[in-house]
């Protein structure tokens, strides 16, 4: 955000109905669900858990197809089912599914791409049932929270406030492209099954960037072009490593801007401390993409729960700004090399007498005529426009233009802060020789330093008071540990909380003005002057020095 000189938008969590109606969220922000009348499940999650990701589904599927499945199952159950299955050579439920799919012309499809009818077919052919009986037909479930009889909603994403404020952002940037904005805050989604700790909650923290561009290129792409990342395109079953430059040349990624933000997201995750082998970028399948997206890549991290989405980089095209164009000024004027074009010249005097109150609508229709259609009439001096069942001859004139109006495209990097934190803690929480260590990078830790004394005594009051006074002037986040337990127990507590450095004053500190500083990860200790404690910890946190170099000089 700092690199791109972006503008922050901090808006209300309440979104008016009209905004989300225009953006398509009211009608299309849905997941497919299955219910037995009592319990509701997200369809893709349930099916993937019970019978896997990929399934054979009919090429042409309709209501009759589902009735045929019921008849096939009924024919098997009219006689002794066990004997029937033996006759067919079927020993497991999976084989019963194969027997059913063999009756149709099927192809292999991922569950995320399946329609409601295809999900019903999978449910029936695999004989899946809910805890309270048969599943009803699959249906859409809207994920936005309604407030005050649908006049307001809790925001399902941070993006819409950035789109509705586009005109302000454009003016702040003095009309120069590319330009960007960002928001950080809470979003809310009416999740069908809120579970998995921080992985799927109804309230969560997001950070979203809206990058407005005229050509989907990025001026800083060269900075990440040679970066190799692990990619899983939607037409591949296995991921592979490829440079971002090569992925563009091979048309795996559609634009420089998407590739650039994939690279920046990857570097961001590595900067946080993720293992590169646990990070990949998976391209959405066509039916999996949100209604506003032309292309989308998810940054996924491998956890104990499998691969989880932590960020998404989406090409939203001009969808959102087009949706809101009647309420905001989303058109921008772009200078181009002068050129002559043919346009329709609507002379009001020539048409108003006949059209009367319909003239304004007629004028709008003339403005909608594409320039290519006008050029297609050749040398003719007029264009025949059909309006209200009648043909009108509108004069064609030649005009020199030096600028055009255009709605910008939007590239959206979106980060799920809660999920990133969850995945990072899972990777960095280490159990080693009965030690519990939260081995986060020092800059990410909620505290940088613990200060304590070898024994609790008023003798150290002046010393600790001086350290506390100096610490308040620094950026270091610190705490004083005055627990009446062994120093080893205090070390253990600090390690488990992830605090990277632990300073201990002892009786010698009162004489030689030195203090012992301990490193969380290595458990090594150095002896340094008390007056150098704060600057040393600041340099360690800012990575200006390494613990190894410090230990080599002052280690004990």
ZAMARGU-4260 file (C-alpha; in steps of 0.2 Angstrom, whole numbers, plus 5000, padded with zeros to 4 digits):
<rodrens>
0) 5000/5000/5000 | 5014/5012/5004 | 5024/5006/4989 | 5009/5010/4977 | 5005/5027/4986
5) 4987/5022/4989 | 4973/5031/4998 | 4964/5023/5013 | 4945/5023/5014 | 4938/5020/5031
10) 4919/5018/5029 | 4904/5012/5039 | 4901/4993/5041 | 4883/4997/5036 | 4880/4997/5017
15) 4863/5003/5010 | 4852/4991/5000 | 4855/5001/4984 | 4874/4999/4984 | 4873/4980/4986
20) 4858/4978/4974 | 4868/4987/4961 | 4884/4977/4964 | 4874/4960/4962 | 4877/4955/4980
25) 4859/4955/4985 | 4854/4943/4971 | 4870/4933/4967 | 4882/4933/4983 | 4877/4915/4987
30) 4883/4897/4991 | 4874/4881/4986 | 4867/4872/5001 | 4859/4856/5006 | 4846/4854/5019
35) 4836/4839/5026 | 4823/4851/5033 | 4832/4853/5050 | 4851/4854/5047 | 4859/4864/5033
40) 4876/4860/5025 | 4887/4870/5012 | 4885/4858/4998 | 4903/4858/4991 | 4911/4855/5009
45) 4899/4841/5013 | 4901/4832/4997 | 4920/4834/4997 | 4921/4828/5015 | 4910/4812/5011
50) 4915/4807/4993 | 4929/4818/4987 | 4932/4833/4975 | 4929/4826/4958 | 4913/4817/4952
55) 4906/4810/4936 | 4890/4820/4931 | 4879/4819/4915 | 4884/4831/4901 | 4866/4835/4899
60) 4856/4835/4915 | 4838/4840/4919 | 4824/4836/4930 | 4821/4819/4920 | 4839/4814/4924
65) 4836/4815/4942 | 4820/4805/4941 | 4829/4792/4931 | 4842/4791/4945 | 4828/4788/4958
70) 4821/4774/4946 | 4838/4765/4945 | 4839/4766/4964 | 4821/4760/4966 | 4824/4745/4954
75) 4839/4740/4964 | 4829/4741/4981 | 4813/4731/4975 | 4822/4715/4976 | 4835/4710/4989
80) 4847/4724/4988 | 4862/4714/4994 | 4859/4700/4981 | 4856/4713/4967 | 4873/4721/4971
85) 4882/4705/4971 | 4875/4701/4954 | 4881/4718/4948 | 4898/4715/4956 | 4895/4729/4968
90) 4903/4728/4985 | 4903/4747/4991 | 4893/4762/4990 | 4906/4769/4978 | 4902/4755/4966
95) 4884/4759/4966 | 4888/4777/4961 | 4898/4770/4946 | 4883/4759/4941 | 4872/4774/4941
100) 4884/4785/4932 | 4887/4771/4919 | 4869/4774/4913 | 4872/4791/4908 | 4885/4800/4896
105) 4895/4808/4910 | 4911/4818/4911 | 4923/4822/4926 | 4920/4838/4935 | 4926/4847/4951
110) 4913/4850/4965 | 4917/4868/4965 | 4911/4869/4947 | 4895/4860/4949 | 4877/4867/4947
115) 4863/4864/4959 | 4856/4850/4948 | 4873/4842/4946 | 4875/4842/4965 | 4858/4834/4967
120) 4864/4821/4955 | 4880/4818/4965 | 4869/4817/4981 | 4857/4804/4974 | 4870/4793/4965
125) 4880/4793/4981 | 4865/4790/4992 | 4870/4804/5003 | 4858/4808/5017 | 4857/4821/5031
130) 4855/4817/5050 | 4837/4819/5049 | 4833/4811/5032 | 4834/4814/5013 | 4841/4830/5007
135) 4829/4842/4998 | 4835/4849/4981 | 4850/4860/4982 | 4847/4879/4983 | 4856/4895/4984
140) 4859/4903/5001 | 4863/4922/5002 | 4878/4926/5013 | 4874/4944/5017 | 4867/4949/5034
145) 4851/4959/5033 | 4848/4974/5044 | 4832/4984/5047 | 4821/4975/5035 | 4834/4975/5021
150) 4836/4993/5020 | 4854/4991/5026 | 4866/4976/5026 | 4882/4972/5036 | 4896/4974/5023
155) 4901/4957/5015 | 4917/4965/5009 | 4927/4981/5010 | 4927/4985/4991 | 4910/4993/4989
160) 4915/5009/4999 | 4930/5011/4988 | 4920/5010/4972 | 4907/5022/4978 | 4921/5034/4983
165) 4930/5032/4966 | 4927/5050/4961 | 4935/5056/4976 | 4950/5045/4975 | 4952/5050/4956
170) 4952/5068/4961 | 4965/5065/4975 | 4976/5057/4962 | 4974/5072/4951 | 4967/5060/4937
175) 4983/5051/4935 | 4983/5032/4932 | 4986/5019/4939 | 4979/5023/4956 | 4974/5013/4971
180) 4964/5013/4987 | 4964/5001/5002 | 4953/4997/5017 | 4957/4987/5033 | 4943/4982/5044
185) 4929/4969/5049 | 4918/4961/5036 | 4903/4950/5039 | 4896/4935/5031 | 4881/4924/5036
190) 4892/4908/5034 | 4881/4892/5033 | 4893/4882/5044 | 4904/4894/5055 | 4918/4882/5061
195) 4936/4878/5060 | 4941/4891/5073 | 4947/4907/5064 | 4945/4898/5047 | 4927/4901/5044
200) 4918/4914/5055 | 4904/4926/5053 | 4914/4941/5058 | 4932/4943/5051 | 4946/4955/5048
205) 4950/4959/5030 | 4963/4970/5020 | 4957/4975/5003 | 4966/4984/4989 | 4957/4991/4974
210) 4969/4995/4960 | 4962/5006/4946 | 4970/5004/4929 | 4967/5008/4911 | 4976/4994/4903
215) 4980/4980/4916 | 4998/4983/4915 | 5009/4988/4930 | 5024/5000/4929 | 5033/4990/4943
220) 5030/4972/4936 | 5049/4971/4932 | 5052/4971/4951 | 5044/4954/4952 | 5045/4947/4935
225) 5058/4934/4938 | 5050/4928/4955 | 5046/4910/4954 | 5030/4905/4963 | 5020/4889/4964
230) 5005/4889/4953 | 4990/4878/4951 | 4980/4884/4935 | 4962/4878/4934 | 4966/4866/4920
235) 4979/4857/4930 | 4978/4844/4944 | 4996/4846/4950 | 5005/4863/4955 | 5021/4868/4947
240) 5034/4882/4950 | 5036/4895/4936 | 5042/4913/4935 | 5029/4927/4934 | 5036/4932/4917
245) 5035/4915/4910 | 5017/4913/4917 | 5012/4929/4907 | 5021/4923/4891 | 5012/4906/4892
250) 4995/4915/4895 | 4993/4906/4912 | 4990/4923/4921 | 4980/4935/4910 | 4988/4952/4915
255) 5004/4961/4922 | 4994/4968/4936 | 4987/4951/4942 | 5005/4944/4940 | 5012/4959/4950
260) 5000/4957/4964 | 5003/4938/4965 | 5021/4942/4967 | 5019/4955/4980 | 5007/4944/4990
265) 5020/4930/4989 | 5033/4941/4996 | 5022/4947/5009 | 5018/4930/5015 | 5037/4925/5015
270) 5041/4942/5025 | 5028/4936/5038 | 5038/4920/5040 | 5028/4907/5030 | 5038/4892/5023
275) 5039/4894/5004 | 5035/4876/5002 | 5018/4878/5010 | 5012/4893/4999 | 5004/4891/4982
280) 4992/4901/4970 | 4977/4892/4964 | 4967/4899/4949 | 4948/4898/4952 | 4938/4887/4940
285) 4925/4896/4929 | 4910/4891/4940 | 4919/4895/4956 | 4922/4913/4953 | 4912/4927/4961
290) 4899/4935/4950 | 4910/4951/4948 | 4927/4942/4943 | 4935/4939/4926 | 4950/4930/4934
295) 4955/4925/4951 | 4970/4917/4960 | 4969/4912/4978 | 4985/4912/4989 | 4983/4896/4998
300) 4993/4890/5013 | 4995/4872/5018 | 4989/4869/5036 | 4984/4854/5046 | 4967/4857/5039
305) 4973/4856/5021 | 4976/4870/5009 | 4966/4886/5015 | 4963/4902/5006 | 4972/4917/5014
310) 4971/4929/5000 | 4964/4932/4983 | 4969/4942/4968 | 4955/4945/4957 | 4952/4954/4940
315) 4935/4963/4943 | 4936/4972/4926 | 4925/4987/4925 | 4910/4977/4933 | 4908/4987/4949
320) 4911/5004/4942 | 4899/5001/4928 | 4886/4995/4941 | 4888/5011/4951 | 4889/5023/4936
325) 4872/5030/4938 | 4876/5035/4956 | 4894/5040/4955 | 4905/5048/4941 | 4915/5032/4936
330) 4919/5038/4918 | 4937/5046/4916 | 4943/5056/4902 | 4958/5050/4894 | 4969/5059/4881
335) 4973/5050/4865 | 4982/5055/4849 | 4970/5066/4838 | 4960/5056/4826 | 4945/5059/4815
340) 4929/5048/4819 | 4911/5048/4812 | 4897/5053/4824 | 4879/5055/4824 | 4873/5073/4824
345) 4856/5074/4832 | 4848/5091/4827 | 4834/5094/4839 | 4824/5105/4828 | 4823/5091/4815
350) 4816/5078/4827 | 4807/5087/4841 | 4791/5090/4832 | 4788/5072/4828 | 4795/5064/4844
355) 4789/5077/4856 | 4791/5069/4874 | 4801/5055/4867 | 4815/5066/4861 | 4826/5064/4876
360) 4825/5045/4875 | 4828/5045/4856 | 4844/5056/4859 | 4850/5043/4872 | 4848/5029/4859
365) 4858/5039/4847 | 4872/5041/4859 | 4872/5022/4862 | 4876/5018/4844 | 4893/5011/4842
370) 4906/5020/4831 | 4910/5004/4822 | 4892/5003/4816 | 4892/5021/4810 | 4908/5017/4801
375) 4900/5002/4793 | 4888/5013/4782 | 4903/5018/4772 | 4901/5034/4762 | 4883/5036/4766
380) 4878/5053/4774 | 4865/5046/4787 | 4863/5032/4799 | 4846/5023/4799 | 4841/5021/4817
385) 4826/5010/4822 | 4816/5018/4837 | 4799/5013/4843 | 4796/5003/4828 | 4801/5017/4815
390) 4816/5020/4805 | 4824/5038/4807 | 4838/5044/4796 | 4851/5053/4808 | 4865/5063/4799
395) 4883/5058/4800 | 4897/5071/4803 | 4916/5069/4805 | 4924/5075/4821 | 4942/5076/4827
400) 4943/5069/4845 | 4958/5071/4857 | 4951/5061/4871 | 4939/5047/4875 | 4928/5043/4891
405) 4932/5026/4898 | 4928/5016/4914 | 4944/5009/4922 | 4947/4991/4926 | 4950/4985/4944
410) 4962/4973/4951 | 4958/4968/4969 | 4971/4960/4980 | 4961/4954/4996 | 4969/4947/5012
415) 4960/4938/5026 | 4970/4944/5041 | 4962/4931/5053 | 4966/4916/5042 | 4984/4922/5039
420) 4986/4924/5057 | 4979/4907/5061 | 4990/4898/5047 | 5006/4908/5053 | 5003/4903/5071
425) 5000/4885/5066 | 5017/4885/5057 | 5027/4894/5070 | 5021/4886/5086 | 5034/4873/5090
430) 5036/4860/5103 | 5054/4856/5106 | 5061/4845/5120 | 5046/4849/5130 | 5048/4868/5126
435) 5033/4877/5119 | 5039/4891/5107 | 5029/4903/5097 | 5043/4907/5085 | 5036/4923/5076
440) 5047/4936/5069 | 5051/4949/5082 | 5043/4963/5073 | 5026/4953/5073 | 5026/4948/5091
445) 5014/4957/5103 | 5028/4961/5115 | 5047/4963/5110 | 5055/4962/5127 | 5052/4955/5145
450) 5062/4963/5159 | 5064/4954/5175 | 5076/4952/5190 | 5084/4937/5196 | 5075/4938/5212
455) 5061/4950/5217 | 5069/4964/5228 | 5067/4982/5231 | 5085/4984/5228 | 5081/4985/5209
460) 5068/4998/5210 | 5079/5013/5204 | 5087/5002/5190 | 5070/4996/5183 | 5062/5013/5185
465) 5076/5020/5174 | 5074/5006/5161 | 5055/5009/5161 | 5057/5028/5158 | 5068/5025/5143
470) 5057/5011/5136 | 5042/5023/5135 | 5052/5034/5123 | 5055/5019/5111 | 5044/5009/5100
475) 5048/4993/5109 | 5033/4984/5116 | 5038/4977/5133 | 5032/4970/5150 | 5039/4968/5167
480) 5038/4950/5174 | 5037/4951/5193 | 5031/4933/5196 | 5038/4924/5211 | 5043/4909/5202
485) 5060/4902/5195 | 5068/4911/5181 | 5066/4895/5170 | 5047/4896/5173 | 5047/4914/5168
490) 5058/4910/5152 | 5045/4896/5148 | 5030/4907/5149 | 5039/4921/5138 | 5043/4908/5125
495) 5026/4901/5124 | 5019/4919/5121 | 5032/4922/5108 | 5041/4936/5116 | 5058/4936/5107
500) 5069/4944/5120 | 5071/4942/5139 | 5082/4954/5149 | 5087/4949/5167 | 5095/4960/5180
505) 5105/4952/5193 | 5115/4958/5209 | 5130/4961/5197 | 5119/4973/5187 | 5119/4985/5202
510) 5138/4985/5201 | 5144/4984/5183 | 5128/4991/5175 | 5126/4976/5163 | 5111/4965/5160
515) 5108/4948/5153 | 5098/4947/5137 | 5091/4930/5131 | 5086/4925/5114 | 5069/4915/5113
520) 5073/4903/5098 | 5091/4898/5102 | 5090/4901/5122 | 5108/4909/5120 | 5112/4924/5131
525) 5123/4939/5130 | 5129/4952/5143 | 5127/4970/5137 | 5127/4987/5145 | 5110/4992/5152
530) 5112/5009/5143 | 5113/4999/5126 | 5098/4987/5130 | 5085/4997/5121 | 5095/5002/5105
535) 5101/4983/5104 | 5083/4977/5105 | 5077/4990/5092 | 5091/4984/5080 | 5086/4966/5083
540) 5068/4969/5080 | 5072/4980/5064 | 5084/4967/5058 | 5098/4979/5057 | 5109/4966/5067
545) 5107/4948/5069 | 5107/4938/5085 | 5121/4928/5078 | 5132/4943/5076 | 5127/4949/5093
550) 5131/4933/5102 | 5148/4931/5093 | 5153/4948/5101 | 5145/4947/5118 | 5139/4929/5121
555) 5141/4921/5138
</rodrens>
